[in-house]
Amino acid sequence: MKKRTEEKREAILDAATAVFRDMGFHNASMNAIAARLGGSKMTLYSYFPSKEAIFLEVVRRVSLDKNETISSFLEEPAIMDDSRQKASEAFLELERPDDDIGSILKRFGEKFIAFIYSPKVLAVRRALLAESYRPEIGHYFYEHGPGKTIELITVFLEKAMKKGQLRPDMDAYAAATHLRSLLNARWYERCLFELVKAPSDEEMQKSVADAVRVFLAAYGVNTGKKD
């Protein structure tokens, strides 16, 4: 019974994601979601009290999509519980013996770009922009998406500082926001407004390498070293 309930809930969210993508939040309705689902509004209300509640859950699910690699880091229970020590362990999957800091950051950057510029995430971001006058929605998205990303990067950078891989005098939180901005710089507006659908693997690898190079020029301990 519990499995069927969860499957129905996921089906509702799948239908709602498609409706919000096609119609935007404002024009979407419980009727439209029910029609896409192939059920009734009563079914929707038995799981969610309102369209707003469904949208918030869509935002949460997209932000922490288990099927995307980067989401596996963001959804670490330790990160959700704000445990900084365990949050740093989420980066262990990226680390390999004898890796330099640049290689680790490049792997993270590629996973990050692949996730946030996936069609599902872009669709929700566009819907969120249209609802930017509703601060509760924006705050919820930031808390479950970008905020968690920055937290994860901050914890990792603090760890790298202690290892002597980055400047010991830097502000790890500020550096985390800089890294995230550098990774986004080439793609955010172009993908959001559909000038390009998504970066190719080659384009992504180059843009990530460029971002990491600039980041390490500012925060690396060997700033004169070439990649």
Order of alpha helices (4+ residues) and beta strands (2+ residues): alpha-alpha-alpha-alpha-alpha-alpha-alpha-alpha-alpha-alpha-alpha-alpha-alpha-alpha
